[in-house]
Amino acid sequence: MSQQKETSGLAKFATPLIVLATIIWGSSFVVMKNSVDVLPTFWLLAIRFSASAIVLALVFLPRWKVCDRHYLIGGTVMGFCLFVAYAFQTFGLAGTTPGKNAFLTAVYCVIVPFLYWAIARRRPDKFNLIAAVLCIVGIGLVSVTGKNASAFNLGDVLTLIGGFFFACHIVAVAKYSEGRDIFILTTLQFASFAVFSWIGVVVTQTAIAPEVFDKSLIFGLAYLVIFASCGALLFQNIGQKYTAPATAAVLLSLEAPFGVVFSILLADERPTPLMFLGFALIFLAVVCSETKFSFLRKKGVDKG
């Protein structure tokens, strides 16, 4: 009964929690940009997700009795996909602007149907194909920044690769969260993410000086741990578990507009008219791919 009540409560608040997560993520692009400028990528990810795993493990300590090898496998796969996604996104952020990083990451919403096709042999429909074309055109327009009319820079390419692995993470969450405690699964996801990040630190052999941990960096790390990881990523997993996939995908795509808004307000983002057009096309692609514009056809169906 208690489990049913919790499930009902989580389902009830899933949508507002997803929206809150996108607002947090939108602001975190600027925070990450400031942090990655002074802290090597793998160090940033290792510290962020080690702390996040410890926080969630302590908060949800009574729930650990349900953990078994299926949780470990699911958490590891989810953590690996998220690690690769964040690594590419963070490396990409070092070479592009926070606003472009936010929007280019959002292409995962368009990639998901094609990824399901490869895994479940379920062919995308015409709306998915239209969305793909819109997304490619939008990405091309976003890449034209200011006087630089060239195609993608390296930061944009790395960000797009990160977007692909975010799509892999969405598929993994859908697969492993069914019938399992999402809080424990998320904690294990963070823990495996941290392990992969520390391996990255060892492999790259990057050293950091203690002096880099000034008040600004510590504040940024605290924000990423408490809000962007323990909060927003947990909210995302809850949303995917208890919200219809199309609705969740559209809500999650709000991360990109919020990213641009915060980037304009807090960073040196100077969007051009072509960038705004590109942003609009990418957002339209996300809506087309995930809703198939069913909200426009609903009235006609109801009248019939």
ZAKOL-414525 format. One record per residue (C-alpha): x, y, z. Coordinates in nm, 2 decimals. Example, Ala and Ser with C-alpha at 12.3 -4.5 7.8 and 13.67 -1.06 7.14 Angstrom:
% residues 2
[[1.23,-0.45,0.78]]
[[1.37,-0.11,0.71]]
//
This chain:
% residues 304
[[0.00,0.00,0.00]]
[[0.28,0.23,0.09]]
[[0.46,0.15,-0.23]]
[[0.14,0.22,-0.43]]
[[0.10,0.56,-0.25]]
[[0.46,0.65,-0.34]]
[[0.41,0.55,-0.70]]
[[0.09,0.75,-0.72]]
[[0.26,1.06,-0.57]]
[[0.56,1.04,-0.80]]
[[0.34,1.00,-1.10]]
[[0.14,1.30,-1.00]]
[[0.44,1.53,-0.97]]
[[0.64,1.38,-1.25]]
[[0.56,1.65,-1.51]]
[[0.64,1.96,-1.29]]
[[0.96,1.79,-1.18]]
[[1.07,1.74,-1.54]]
[[1.01,2.11,-1.61]]
[[1.20,2.20,-1.30]]
[[1.49,1.98,-1.42]]
[[1.50,2.15,-1.75]]
[[1.53,2.49,-1.58]]
[[1.81,2.36,-1.36]]
[[1.99,2.22,-1.66]]
[[1.94,2.54,-1.86]]
[[2.13,2.73,-1.59]]
[[2.39,2.46,-1.54]]
[[2.53,2.51,-1.89]]
[[2.67,2.85,-1.78]]
[[2.80,2.70,-1.45]]
[[2.96,2.41,-1.63]]
[[3.12,2.65,-1.88]]
[[3.28,2.84,-1.59]]
[[3.39,2.52,-1.42]]
[[3.54,2.35,-1.72]]
[[3.75,2.65,-1.79]]
[[3.95,2.59,-1.48]]
[[3.90,2.22,-1.41]]
[[3.99,1.93,-1.65]]
[[3.68,1.75,-1.79]]
[[3.74,1.41,-1.62]]
[[3.82,1.58,-1.29]]
[[3.50,1.78,-1.31]]
[[3.29,1.48,-1.39]]
[[3.46,1.25,-1.13]]
[[3.42,1.50,-0.84]]
[[3.06,1.59,-0.94]]
[[2.93,1.23,-0.97]]
[[3.13,1.08,-0.68]]
[[2.98,1.34,-0.45]]
[[2.63,1.29,-0.61]]
[[2.65,0.92,-0.56]]
[[2.75,0.96,-0.19]]
[[2.47,1.21,-0.13]]
[[2.20,0.98,-0.28]]
[[2.33,0.67,-0.12]]
[[2.30,0.82,0.22]]
[[1.96,0.98,0.15]]
[[1.81,0.65,0.03]]
[[2.00,0.42,0.26]]
[[1.69,0.22,0.38]]
[[1.61,0.12,0.02]]
[[1.93,-0.06,-0.05]]
[[1.79,-0.40,0.05]]
[[1.62,-0.43,-0.29]]
[[1.96,-0.41,-0.47]]
[[2.06,-0.72,-0.67]]
[[2.27,-0.80,-0.98]]
[[2.00,-0.67,-1.22]]
[[2.02,-0.33,-1.05]]
[[2.40,-0.34,-1.08]]
[[2.38,-0.42,-1.45]]
[[2.12,-0.16,-1.52]]
[[2.29,0.11,-1.31]]
[[2.63,0.04,-1.49]]
[[2.48,0.05,-1.84]]
[[2.29,0.37,-1.76]]
[[2.60,0.52,-1.59]]
[[2.83,0.43,-1.89]]
[[2.59,0.59,-2.14]]
[[2.56,0.90,-1.93]]
[[2.93,0.92,-1.87]]
[[3.02,0.91,-2.24]]
[[2.74,1.16,-2.31]]
[[2.86,1.41,-2.05]]
[[3.23,1.36,-2.14]]
[[3.16,1.46,-2.50]]
[[2.92,1.74,-2.40]]
[[3.17,1.88,-2.15]]
[[3.47,1.86,-2.40]]
[[3.24,2.02,-2.66]]
[[3.15,2.30,-2.42]]
[[3.52,2.40,-2.40]]
[[3.50,2.47,-2.77]]
[[3.16,2.63,-2.82]]
[[2.92,2.86,-2.64]]
[[2.68,2.75,-2.36]]
[[2.37,2.83,-2.57]]
[[2.49,2.63,-2.87]]
[[2.60,2.34,-2.64]]
[[2.25,2.34,-2.49]]
[[2.06,2.33,-2.82]]
[[2.29,2.08,-3.00]]
[[2.26,1.85,-2.71]]
[[1.88,1.85,-2.75]]
[[1.90,1.65,-3.07]]
[[1.89,1.34,-2.86]]
[[1.51,1.37,-2.88]]
[[1.52,1.32,-3.25]]
[[1.78,1.04,-3.24]]
[[1.58,0.83,-3.00]]
[[1.32,0.69,-3.26]]
[[1.61,0.59,-3.49]]
[[1.79,0.42,-3.20]]
[[1.48,0.22,-3.12]]
[[1.46,0.12,-3.48]]
[[1.81,-0.02,-3.46]]
[[1.74,-0.21,-3.14]]
[[1.37,-0.30,-3.17]]
[[1.34,-0.31,-3.55]]
[[1.06,-0.05,-3.53]]
[[1.08,0.17,-3.84]]
[[1.05,0.55,-3.79]]
[[0.74,0.71,-3.94]]
[[0.72,1.01,-4.17]]
[[0.71,1.25,-3.88]]
[[1.05,1.11,-3.75]]
[[1.20,1.16,-4.10]]
[[1.06,1.52,-4.13]]
[[1.20,1.59,-3.78]]
[[1.54,1.46,-3.89]]
[[1.55,1.70,-4.19]]
[[1.44,1.99,-3.98]]
[[1.70,1.91,-3.72]]
[[1.99,1.89,-3.97]]
[[1.89,2.22,-4.12]]
[[1.86,2.38,-3.78]]
[[2.20,2.25,-3.67]]
[[2.35,2.40,-3.99]]
[[2.20,2.74,-3.91]]
[[2.31,2.73,-3.54]]
[[2.67,2.66,-3.65]]
[[2.68,3.00,-3.83]]
[[2.79,3.23,-3.55]]
[[2.87,3.59,-3.60]]
[[3.15,3.64,-3.86]]
[[3.22,3.27,-3.86]]
[[3.02,3.12,-4.15]]
[[3.20,2.79,-4.15]]
[[3.04,2.46,-4.08]]
[[3.07,2.28,-3.74]]
[[3.37,2.36,-3.52]]
[[3.51,2.08,-3.31]]
[[3.31,2.18,-3.00]]
[[2.99,2.15,-3.20]]
[[3.08,1.80,-3.33]]
[[3.17,1.67,-2.98]]
[[2.85,1.81,-2.85]]
[[2.65,1.63,-3.12]]
[[2.82,1.30,-3.03]]
[[2.73,1.37,-2.67]]
[[2.37,1.41,-2.78]]
[[2.37,1.07,-2.94]]
[[2.48,0.91,-2.62]]
[[2.22,1.10,-2.43]]
[[1.97,0.92,-2.66]]
[[2.14,0.59,-2.56]]
[[2.09,0.68,-2.20]]
[[1.72,0.75,-2.25]]
[[1.68,0.41,-2.41]]
[[1.87,0.25,-2.12]]
[[1.66,0.42,-1.86]]
[[1.34,0.30,-2.03]]
[[1.47,-0.06,-2.05]]
[[1.61,-0.09,-1.69]]
[[1.37,0.12,-1.48]]
[[1.06,-0.09,-1.54]]
[[0.96,-0.26,-1.21]]
[[1.27,-0.13,-1.02]]
[[1.33,0.13,-0.75]]
[[1.43,0.44,-0.96]]
[[1.61,0.60,-0.66]]
[[1.85,0.31,-0.61]]
[[1.90,0.27,-0.99]]
[[1.99,0.64,-1.02]]
[[2.24,0.61,-0.73]]
[[2.41,0.32,-0.90]]
[[2.41,0.51,-1.22]]
[[2.59,0.80,-1.05]]
[[2.84,0.55,-0.88]]
[[2.93,0.38,-1.21]]
[[2.96,0.72,-1.38]]
[[3.21,0.83,-1.11]]
[[3.41,0.51,-1.16]]
[[3.44,0.57,-1.53]]
[[3.53,0.93,-1.47]]
[[3.82,0.84,-1.23]]
[[3.94,0.59,-1.49]]
[[3.95,0.89,-1.73]]
[[4.15,1.09,-1.48]]
[[4.41,0.81,-1.45]]
[[4.43,0.75,-1.82]]
[[4.47,1.11,-1.91]]
[[4.71,1.17,-1.62]]
[[4.60,1.53,-1.58]]
[[4.71,1.70,-1.25]]
[[4.54,1.99,-1.08]]
[[4.67,2.24,-0.84]]
[[4.49,2.28,-0.51]]
[[4.46,2.66,-0.56]]
[[4.21,2.61,-0.84]]
[[3.95,2.53,-0.58]]
[[3.85,2.89,-0.50]]
[[3.51,3.00,-0.38]]
[[3.37,3.03,-0.73]]
[[3.47,2.68,-0.83]]
[[3.34,2.53,-0.51]]
[[3.01,2.70,-0.55]]
[[2.98,2.58,-0.91]]
[[3.06,2.22,-0.81]]
[[2.81,2.24,-0.52]]
[[2.54,2.36,-0.76]]
[[2.62,2.08,-1.01]]
[[2.62,1.81,-0.74]]
[[2.30,1.92,-0.55]]
[[2.09,2.07,-0.82]]
[[2.20,1.95,-1.17]]
[[2.28,1.59,-1.06]]
[[2.10,1.48,-0.74]]
[[1.80,1.70,-0.83]]
[[1.76,1.73,-1.21]]
[[1.89,1.39,-1.32]]
[[1.68,1.22,-1.05]]
[[1.38,1.42,-1.17]]
[[1.45,1.31,-1.53]]
[[1.45,0.94,-1.43]]
[[1.13,0.98,-1.23]]
[[0.97,1.16,-1.53]]
[[1.07,0.89,-1.78]]
[[0.93,0.62,-1.55]]
[[0.59,0.79,-1.47]]
[[0.52,1.02,-1.77]]
[[0.41,0.92,-2.13]]
[[0.73,0.91,-2.35]]
[[0.61,1.18,-2.59]]
[[0.52,1.42,-2.32]]
[[0.85,1.36,-2.13]]
[[1.06,1.41,-2.44]]
[[0.90,1.74,-2.53]]
[[0.93,1.86,-2.17]]
[[1.30,1.75,-2.15]]
[[1.36,1.95,-2.48]]
[[1.28,2.27,-2.29]]
[[1.64,2.24,-2.15]]
[[1.76,2.39,-2.47]]
[[1.56,2.72,-2.47]]
[[1.63,2.76,-2.10]]
[[2.00,2.71,-2.18]]
[[2.00,2.99,-2.43]]
[[1.80,3.22,-2.20]]
[[2.04,3.17,-1.91]]
[[2.34,3.20,-2.15]]
[[2.21,3.53,-2.27]]
[[2.14,3.66,-1.92]]
[[2.45,3.53,-1.74]]
[[2.72,3.47,-2.01]]
[[2.85,3.64,-2.32]]
[[2.62,3.47,-2.56]]
[[2.53,3.69,-2.86]]
[[2.28,3.50,-3.08]]
[[2.24,3.60,-3.44]]
[[1.91,3.59,-3.64]]
[[2.02,3.28,-3.81]]
[[2.09,3.11,-3.48]]
[[1.74,3.19,-3.36]]
[[1.60,3.04,-3.68]]
[[1.81,2.73,-3.63]]
[[1.70,2.71,-3.26]]
[[1.33,2.73,-3.38]]
[[1.38,2.45,-3.64]]
[[1.55,2.22,-3.39]]
[[1.28,2.28,-3.13]]
[[1.01,2.22,-3.41]]
[[1.20,1.90,-3.50]]
[[1.18,1.78,-3.14]]
[[0.81,1.85,-3.11]]
[[0.74,1.68,-3.45]]
[[0.95,1.37,-3.37]]
[[0.79,1.32,-3.02]]
[[0.43,1.43,-3.06]]
[[0.37,1.40,-3.44]]
[[0.16,1.71,-3.39]]
[[-0.11,1.50,-3.23]]
[[-0.22,1.81,-3.02]]
[[-0.32,1.98,-3.35]]
[[-0.53,1.68,-3.46]]
[[-0.70,1.62,-3.12]]
[[-0.99,1.87,-3.18]]
[[-1.08,1.71,-3.51]]
[[-1.08,1.36,-3.36]]
[[-1.30,1.48,-3.07]]
[[-1.55,1.64,-3.30]]
[[-1.58,1.33,-3.51]]
//
